[in-house]
Amino acid sequence: MPRPAASGPDLDAYREAVESLLIELAAHSGSGFGPGDTTKAETILIERLVEPAFTAVLSLTPRGLTGTVEWLLREVRRYRPSERSSAADLAAQVRIFLLAQVEAMWWGQTTPFATTSDVLTSPDLVDIEKLRRAGLLPFRYRRQPRSIATRAARAIARRVAPDRTPRTAGLRFTYSRPETIALVGQIAAEFQARAPVGTPALWVTSMTRSVRHQQHLRDLGYAAVSPSAHCVGWAVDVEMAWFERFSARKALEEALLDRQSAGDVNVIDEGQAWHVCVSPFAVEKLRQDFVNAYESGRR
């Protein structure tokens, strides 16, 4: 079934404008913007974000152009470096925020999963645990520990064999939309075809989140943007850094960026993991792909 033709803003132009903006921020930051020393960054953002490449996307987000720019300026003012955050500096925070607006444009009008109960009871989501037990998943993950004993066992395993698995807390929720699961499965297969022989399977570090959990991550210092495609089931995070030890990171980057070039996804480099969001233009085909690949495992 052919994919519907993509329409809307020129996302290549938008992403190029983001990169240009980041270069300008870097040129003016010197040794970096210190806490409270954000005036230069705010001035640059106010001047640049009214350019057509930016307004074409930002005006279509739920907050609109003015609201989105104001929200970003607040994010800039509140930014503090954190070991937990994927935003190593202020420029990284701006980059993650602006690239996430592509997804706000796509999915910002979708009702998010507000609570844990909303995630666990949604008829729109599928529990990948059932697919894993049926041997249908071509990618790996692990769940967050639910007991003190499990956390202790994980800690011991990290000390004994620190690089046996990625350094990630695991999935809080093992639920996602069928189309998202189909996409990740296809990327996993494409990655295996490109990666050196013996490379482990693709590793997923995060899937659907509730709004409450997203806010909790923000409170802890993570670069958890709002609204987030995680909170509507259209995004996942995949491990990147761990695959460097297998000389396979480049293969995974290429697989993801090729999917972005095809219009299937939006990709955000967040360092250790990359964030991947399904494009609405890929949904119809991915829905059928899920039925073909996984539906038998749900019966």
Wavefront OBJ file of the C-alpha trace (Angstrom):
o trace
v 0.000 0.000 0.000
v 1.617 3.316 -1.010
v 2.283 5.888 1.682
v 0.254 9.123 1.439
v 2.225 11.989 -0.030
v 3.790 14.149 2.669
v 2.477 17.674 2.914
v 3.095 20.628 5.151
v 6.226 22.610 6.019
v 9.627 21.848 4.525
v 11.177 19.897 7.404
v 14.606 19.744 5.763
v 14.632 23.548 5.710
v 13.460 23.633 9.327
v 16.191 21.253 10.501
v 18.814 23.218 8.561
v 17.570 26.420 10.212
v 17.902 24.767 13.631
v 21.515 23.820 12.869
v 22.269 27.357 11.687
v 20.765 28.760 14.866
v 22.872 26.444 17.008
v 26.044 27.568 15.219
v 25.129 31.172 15.972
v 24.447 30.359 19.622
v 27.811 28.598 19.885
v 29.602 31.560 18.309
v 28.200 33.912 20.942
v 28.477 31.633 23.954
v 32.270 31.570 24.248
v 32.883 29.261 27.204
v 29.127 28.777 27.556
v 26.111 30.610 28.915
v 26.346 30.655 32.675
v 23.321 30.479 34.981
v 21.418 33.725 34.647
v 23.602 34.838 31.713
v 21.074 34.069 29.003
v 20.380 37.519 27.572
v 22.443 36.905 24.436
v 20.770 33.568 23.826
v 17.303 35.065 24.260
v 18.108 37.899 21.845
v 19.320 35.478 19.196
v 16.246 33.280 19.596
v 13.810 36.189 19.383
v 15.486 37.485 16.226
v 15.856 34.126 14.469
v 12.639 32.309 15.315
v 10.545 34.697 13.213
v 12.310 33.508 10.043
v 10.020 31.676 7.580
v 11.688 28.273 8.041
v 10.866 28.416 11.763
v 7.434 30.014 11.599
v 6.246 27.417 9.085
v 6.517 24.756 11.816
v 6.131 26.666 15.074
v 2.897 28.344 13.989
v 1.311 24.891 13.598
v 2.101 23.674 17.113
v -0.561 23.727 19.875
v 0.971 26.841 21.482
v 1.355 28.650 18.163
v 4.380 30.737 17.203
v 4.215 33.270 20.036
v 3.405 30.720 22.727
v 6.137 28.333 21.582
v 8.800 31.048 21.498
v 7.746 32.249 24.955
v 7.881 28.666 26.256
v 11.377 28.179 24.824
v 12.575 31.409 26.441
v 11.279 30.119 29.784
v 13.135 26.849 29.182
v 16.307 28.810 28.465
v 15.962 30.807 31.695
v 15.329 27.710 33.820
v 18.049 25.602 32.213
v 20.634 24.171 34.600
v 23.226 21.544 33.613
v 22.419 18.107 34.990
v 24.163 14.748 34.734
v 20.745 13.228 34.177
v 19.837 15.450 31.256
v 20.515 14.609 27.620
v 21.035 18.363 27.128
v 24.707 18.771 28.003
v 24.535 22.535 27.525
v 22.069 25.284 26.707
v 22.499 24.883 22.948
v 21.593 21.204 23.264
v 18.491 22.137 25.234
v 17.445 24.531 22.458
v 18.124 21.899 19.781
v 16.070 19.213 21.532
v 13.210 21.636 22.142
v 13.080 22.918 18.567
v 13.317 19.490 16.932
v 10.572 18.256 19.248
v 8.280 20.916 17.790
v 8.036 18.854 14.608
v 6.267 16.242 16.738
v 4.189 18.865 18.517
v 3.006 19.940 15.072
v 2.215 16.328 14.117
v 0.675 15.014 17.340
v 0.103 18.015 19.623
v -3.682 17.869 19.189
v -3.831 14.202 20.242
v -5.120 13.615 23.763
v -2.152 12.429 25.871
v -2.134 9.622 28.426
v -2.331 11.619 31.637
v -1.799 8.860 34.211
v -0.481 5.333 34.600
v -4.045 4.036 34.447
v -4.568 5.776 31.103
v -1.544 3.979 29.655
v -2.416 0.558 31.053
v -6.061 0.615 29.990
v -5.882 2.344 26.599
v -7.356 0.272 23.748
v -4.977 2.089 21.381
v -1.843 0.571 22.939
v -0.305 -2.891 22.771
v 1.753 -4.564 25.513
v 5.007 -5.671 23.911
v 5.586 -8.180 26.725
v 3.058 -10.462 25.020
v 4.877 -10.131 21.715
v 8.233 -10.790 23.381
v 6.937 -13.951 25.043
v 5.663 -15.097 21.653
v 9.169 -14.610 20.214
v 8.032 -11.962 17.737
v 10.125 -8.938 18.739
v 13.360 -8.305 16.793
v 14.490 -5.763 19.398
v 15.382 -5.918 23.082
v 14.498 -3.969 26.216
v 14.188 -4.471 29.929
v 11.636 -3.259 32.405
v 12.324 -0.983 35.331
v 12.868 -3.010 38.521
v 9.781 -3.240 40.682
v 11.347 -4.497 43.897
v 14.349 -3.850 46.106
v 15.663 -7.333 45.297
v 15.549 -6.673 41.556
v 17.287 -3.321 41.955
v 19.997 -4.986 44.058
v 20.489 -7.689 41.436
v 20.821 -5.060 38.720
v 23.407 -3.166 40.769
v 25.467 -6.318 41.250
v 25.264 -7.141 37.538
v 26.497 -3.645 36.641
v 29.513 -4.058 38.906
v 30.379 -7.555 37.666
v 29.751 -6.916 33.957
v 29.223 -3.177 33.471
v 28.999 -3.275 29.654
v 26.978 -6.454 29.150
v 23.837 -4.387 28.595
v 23.148 -0.681 28.060
v 23.193 1.517 31.156
v 19.518 2.341 31.286
v 16.854 2.112 33.957
v 14.510 0.226 31.649
v 10.947 0.734 30.466
v 8.434 2.044 32.947
v 5.636 1.055 30.569
v 5.899 -1.758 28.004
v 3.047 -0.317 25.967
v 3.074 1.433 22.604
v 0.943 1.958 19.533
v 0.936 -0.887 17.005
v 2.350 1.395 14.310
v 5.236 2.454 16.562
v 6.029 -1.178 17.351
v 6.016 -2.026 13.646
v 8.383 0.855 12.910
v 10.839 -0.164 15.628
v 10.766 -3.740 14.376
v 11.603 -2.600 10.857
v 14.420 -0.352 12.063
v 15.771 -3.272 14.108
v 15.871 -5.430 10.982
v 17.495 -2.678 8.925
v 20.086 -2.171 11.661
v 20.958 -5.865 11.782
v 21.405 -5.908 8.004
v 23.879 -2.994 8.181
v 25.747 -3.736 11.421
v 28.850 -5.928 11.776
v 28.210 -9.632 12.263
v 27.630 -10.433 15.937
v 26.121 -7.055 16.844
v 23.344 -7.433 19.439
v 19.794 -6.534 18.546
v 18.445 -2.987 18.713
v 17.765 -1.917 22.304
v 14.762 0.244 23.217
v 15.167 2.395 26.342
v 11.805 4.199 26.508
v 8.363 3.928 24.932
v 5.031 5.409 26.010
v 4.990 7.665 29.074
v 2.179 9.259 31.019
v 2.095 13.040 31.328
v 2.593 12.586 35.058
v 5.756 10.554 34.496
v 7.030 13.042 31.917
v 6.649 15.809 34.486
v 8.433 13.651 37.054
v 11.387 13.325 34.666
v 11.432 17.108 34.200
v 11.436 17.581 37.962
v 14.451 15.248 38.198
v 16.396 17.362 35.704
v 15.913 15.424 32.485
v 15.365 17.247 29.193
v 11.759 16.037 28.990
v 9.900 18.425 26.703
v 6.193 19.158 26.812
v 4.099 18.244 24.921
v 5.891 14.979 24.190
v 5.177 12.363 21.535
v 6.030 9.785 24.217
v 2.826 10.794 26.005
v 0.662 9.927 23.007
v 2.426 6.656 22.157
v 4.120 7.758 18.947
v 7.744 7.922 20.187
v 10.490 5.640 21.431
v 14.093 6.099 22.518
v 16.744 3.690 21.238
v 20.181 3.078 22.707
v 23.100 4.465 20.692
v 26.234 4.771 22.849
v 26.389 1.077 23.818
v 26.681 0.040 20.178
v 29.980 1.894 19.810
v 31.708 -1.074 21.460
v 30.497 -3.232 18.557
v 31.495 -0.643 15.912
v 27.804 -0.511 15.036
v 26.681 2.970 16.067
v 27.175 4.417 12.592
v 25.009 1.660 11.095
v 22.186 2.523 13.466
v 22.535 6.247 12.830
v 22.296 5.629 9.089
v 19.215 3.438 9.466
v 17.452 6.114 11.518
v 18.455 9.039 9.315
v 17.423 7.171 6.174
v 13.980 6.708 7.734
v 13.880 10.420 8.499
v 14.870 11.298 4.938
v 12.030 9.069 3.702
v 9.581 11.063 5.840
v 8.733 8.163 8.154
v 10.094 9.636 11.395
v 11.496 12.590 13.261
v 14.840 11.849 14.924
v 16.492 13.721 17.782
v 20.074 12.970 18.799
v 20.032 12.916 22.600
v 23.502 11.477 23.108
v 23.359 8.053 24.735
v 19.948 7.443 23.182
v 18.182 8.804 20.126
v 14.540 9.796 20.189
v 12.413 8.529 17.288
v 8.846 9.629 16.513
v 6.495 8.199 13.896
v 5.353 10.593 11.163
v 1.601 10.735 10.525
v 2.362 10.140 6.853
v 3.747 6.669 7.696
v 0.915 5.553 9.984
v -1.397 3.851 7.500
v 1.257 1.549 6.075
v 2.748 0.806 9.502
v -0.693 -0.175 10.795
v -0.956 -2.844 8.124
v 2.662 -3.877 8.682
v 1.860 -4.506 12.354
v -1.073 -6.735 11.457
v 1.087 -8.731 9.061
v 4.034 -9.141 11.445
v 2.564 -9.305 14.939
v -1.175 -9.844 15.046
v -0.902 -13.628 15.400
v 1.155 -13.170 18.591
v -1.651 -11.251 20.284
v -4.222 -14.018 19.980
l 1 2 3 4 5 6 7 8 9 10 11 12 13 14 15 16 17 18 19 20 21 22 23 24 25 26 27 28 29 30 31 32 33 34 35 36 37 38 39 40 41 42 43 44 45 46 47 48 49 50 51 52 53 54 55 56 57 58 59 60 61 62 63 64 65 66 67 68 69 70 71 72 73 74 75 76 77 78 79 80 81 82 83 84 85 86 87 88 89 90 91 92 93 94 95 96 97 98 99 100 101 102 103 104 105 106 107 108 109 110 111 112 113 114 115 116 117 118 119 120 121 122 123 124 125 126 127 128 129 130 131 132 133 134 135 136 137 138 139 140 141 142 143 144 145 146 147 148 149 150 151 152 153 154 155 156 157 158 159 160 161 162 163 164 165 166 167 168 169 170 171 172 173 174 175 176 177 178 179 180 181 182 183 184 185 186 187 188 189 190 191 192 193 194 195 196 197 198 199 200 201 202 203 204 205 206 207 208 209 210 211 212 213 214 215 216 217 218 219 220 221 222 223 224 225 226 227 228 229 230 231 232 233 234 235 236 237 238 239 240 241 242 243 244 245 246 247 248 249 250 251 252 253 254 255 256 257 258 259 260 261 262 263 264 265 266 267 268 269 270 271 272 273 274 275 276 277 278 279 280 281 282 283 284 285 286 287 288 289 290 291 292 293 294 295 296 297 298 299
